[in-house]
Amino acid sequence: MDRLDAMNVFVLAVDEGSLAAAGRKLGRSPAAVSRAIAFLEERVGVELLHRTTRSIRLSEEGERYVAICRRVLAELEEAEDIAAGPRTAPRGLLTITAPVVSGEMVLRPILDAFLDAYPTVSAKLLLFDRAVNLIEEGVDVALRIGPLADSAMVAMRVGAISRVVVAAPRYLKQHPRITEPGDLAKHQIVAMAHLPNSWTFAPQAGSSAPRTVQFTPRLVVNSTYAAVASTVAGRGVARMYSYQVAEEVARGELEIVLADDEDPEMPAHLICPQGRLLVPKLRAFTDFAVPRLKKQFAQLKKSIGAR
């Protein structure tokens, strides 16, 4: 049996959620699909799928192996595209990752427009508030906020964002003034569950030591949208990325405080592995997305007010 074909069958079975569904898509019987997967299991010496009559579930080894299979199949397709030369039309699946809010707010509309412009390309948009390993997880391109740690990636700068401390105007009228970071100790804080109960600000003039404010939150949430909504409702003071509250600030629903005490802006980049820009679908996407992301981040910065 052809190993690449068996890998394709295995990946499709995982994506479709059953052997029968994979068989229907491939025009093969469930037994033929099962034989292909059994062939791979025999070669690697472990069970890749836990099977029942109604469902399949990846084993721990299967989770690692399916990621490798995806990467192998994608790289084979890309090698063929590269070999065919620059006149090859962009095609195939483009896998993109981004933080949740910037992915939904900034990147998704651009991706929608890209798919309209390139009907032979399909896309998978994965939104995580964690750093995704592009190589290990089979991702083509990522939107990253903040300093870049991985020098093995090609980086295309698309904008800059800052952290901002915000509160609703009516909250600010009913509570003590906030003129320096230490004043936050007198206030109700809306905090994110995955972040520490402290905020760090730029050093005072003449000092090199950052200023850190410890607090006990009044409200802790694990959703950026919930944190913004509660802050707009007057629940307390929150610290967010500028693009996450740009619309609310522009509408007057939130006000920025302590702007002069924040650290310098952080960059936003599109990144991809070295050499991957030779792949037509990825080159087409970056050429399409980079100028539009630059424009979008610039508009968000303008709406919130450049510091």
CORURZI-V663872 format. One line per field, one symbol per residue. ss: DSSP state (A for helix, B for strand, O for the rest). psi: psi as a letter, one per 40 degrees, with the letter a starting at -180 (. if undefined). burial: I if it has 9 or more other ideal C-beta (glycine too) atoms within 8 Angstrom, else O. A space follows every 50 residues. Layout:
# CORURZI-V663872
ss: ???
psi: ???
burial: ???
This chain:
# CORURZI-V663872
ss: OOAAAAAAAAAAAAAAOOAAAAAAAAOOOAAAAAAAAAAAAAAAOOOOBB BOOOOBBBOAAAAAAAAAAAAAAAAAAAAAAAAAOOOOOOOBBBBBBBOA AAAAAAAAAAAAAAAAAOOOBBBBBBBOOOOOOOOOOOOOBBBBBOOOOO OOBBBBBBBBBOBBBBBOAAAAAAOOOOOOAAAAAAOOBBBBOOOOOBBB BOOOOOOOOOBBBBOOOOBBBOOAAAAAAAAAOOOOBBBBBAAAAAAAAA OOOOBBBOAAAOOOOBBBBBBBBOOAAAOAAAAAAAAAAAAAAAAAAAAA AAAAOOO
psi: ihdddddddddddddeeidddddddefiiddddddddddddddeeihdhh iideiihhiddddddddddddddddddddddddeieehhhiahhhiiiid dddddddddddddddddgeehiihhhhifihhhdddefhdiihhhiihdh eeihhhheaiiiiihiiidddddeiiiheiddeddeihhhihdeiifihh iiiiheiehihhhiihidhhiehdddddddddeedahihiidddeddddd eediihifdeeiiiiiihihiiiheeeehddddddddddddddddddddd dddehh.
burial: OOIIIIIIIIIIIIOIOIIOIIIOOIOOOOOIIIIIIOIIIOOIOOOIIO OOOOOIOIIOIIIOIIIOIIIIIIOIIIOOIIOOOOOIOIIIOIIIIIII IIIIIIIIOIIOIIIOOIOOIOIOIIIOOOOIOIOOIOIIIIIIIOOIOO OOIIOIOIIIIIIIIIIIIOIIOOOOOIOOIOIIOOIIIIIIOOOOOOIO IOOOOOOOOOIOIOIOIOIOIOOIOIIIOIIIOIIIIIOIIIIIIIOIIO OOOIIIIIOOIIOOOIIIIIIIIOOIIOIIIIIIIIOIIIOIIIOIIIOI IOIIOOO
